[in-house]
Amino acid sequence: MTHTITIETHNQDDLLLFRVLAERLGLRLQETHETEATGESDALQMLNNIDWQSDETGDELNTMLRHARSLGARDVQL
């Protein structure tokens, strides 16, 4: 008689743990991988890969942003 257990994990370390356990027990392992809607970290990674069309390079934009910041001493009255 064959018994089937379905374990869903989103963590690669957990997946590896179950893989190793199945191998140590001599069990047959069948995996399926599904892609899910992008999470926040995936969305941020995708933003880093976007091709930006501009007359300025990324380094020039970074320099402009750094110079636009006001990092000097400020007189604040409380």
trRosetta pair geometry for C-beta under 8 A, 3 or more apart (Angstrom, degrees):
i j d omega theta_ij theta_ji phi_ij phi_ji
7 18 5.9 -164 86 -123 152 159
9 14 4.2 -147 -161 100 147 126
9 15 5.2 -169 81 -63 132 77
9 18 7.1 176 -7 -2 146 137
10 14 8.0 41 52 44 41 132
10 36 7.8 -25 -120 4 112 149
11 14 4.2 77 77 7 105 109
11 15 6.8 -174 92 -11 55 84
12 15 5.5 -54 -149 36 35 115
12 16 6.3 37 153 -20 67 104
13 16 5.7 -52 -150 35 32 112
13 17 6.5 37 150 -23 64 104
14 17 5.5 -51 -151 32 34 116
14 18 6.6 29 155 -14 66 104
15 18 6.0 -58 -152 38 31 106
15 19 6.3 35 150 -23 65 108
16 19 5.5 -53 -147 35 33 116
16 20 6.3 31 157 -18 67 105
17 20 6.0 -56 -149 37 28 108
17 21 6.3 28 153 -19 63 109
18 21 5.5 -53 -144 37 33 114
18 22 6.3 35 156 -20 66 104
19 22 6.0 -57 -151 35 27 109
19 23 6.5 25 153 -16 63 108
19 29 6.4 78 -130 -158 66 164
19 31 7.9 -5 -93 -67 104 131
20 23 5.7 -56 -149 38 32 112
20 24 6.3 31 154 -20 67 107
21 24 5.8 -55 -146 36 30 110
21 25 6.3 17 158 -8 65 111
22 25 6.0 -64 -145 45 28 103
22 27 4.4 -90 -159 68 79 107
22 28 7.8 -61 177 84 117 15
22 29 4.4 96 129 -74 154 115
23 26 7.6 33 -180 -74 31 30
23 27 7.8 -84 -57 46 20 71
23 29 7.3 -37 -57 -20 70 137
36 39 7.7 36 98 -39 113 88
38 42 3.9 -133 -159 98 92 127
38 43 5.1 121 131 -60 122 77
38 46 6.8 -13 -155 -15 159 138
39 42 5.0 96 50 12 67 103
39 43 6.9 -125 102 -7 34 91
40 43 5.6 -54 -147 35 31 112
40 44 6.4 31 155 -18 65 104
41 44 5.7 -51 -148 35 33 111
41 45 6.5 36 151 -20 64 104
42 45 5.6 -53 -149 36 34 113
42 46 6.4 35 152 -20 66 104
43 46 5.6 -52 -149 35 33 112
43 47 6.6 38 150 -24 63 102
44 47 5.5 -49 -151 30 35 115
44 48 6.9 38 150 -21 63 100
45 48 5.7 -52 -157 29 36 113
45 49 6.9 23 150 -12 64 109
46 49 5.7 -65 -153 40 37 107
46 50 7.0 59 148 -48 66 89
47 50 5.8 -29 -156 -7 39 117
52 58 7.4 108 56 -78 137 91
54 57 7.9 -179 88 -71 105 17
54 61 7.2 39 110 -61 159 127
56 60 4.0 -129 -169 91 100 127
56 61 5.1 123 118 -55 127 81
56 64 7.2 -16 -166 -13 162 137
57 60 4.7 99 51 6 74 102
57 61 7.1 -137 95 -3 40 86
58 61 5.7 -54 -148 36 33 111
58 62 6.3 35 153 -20 66 104
59 62 5.6 -52 -148 35 32 113
59 63 6.4 34 153 -19 64 104
60 63 5.7 -52 -149 36 33 112
60 64 6.4 35 152 -21 65 104
61 64 5.6 -52 -148 35 33 113
61 65 6.4 33 153 -18 65 105
62 65 5.8 -56 -149 36 31 111
62 66 6.3 31 154 -19 66 106
63 66 5.7 -54 -147 36 31 111
63 67 6.3 24 158 -13 66 108
64 67 6.0 -61 -147 41 28 106
64 68 6.2 29 154 -24 64 111
65 68 5.6 -57 -145 34 30 113
65 69 7.0 40 154 -32 62 96
66 69 6.1 -47 -161 14 33 113
70 74 7.6 74 137 -74 116 112
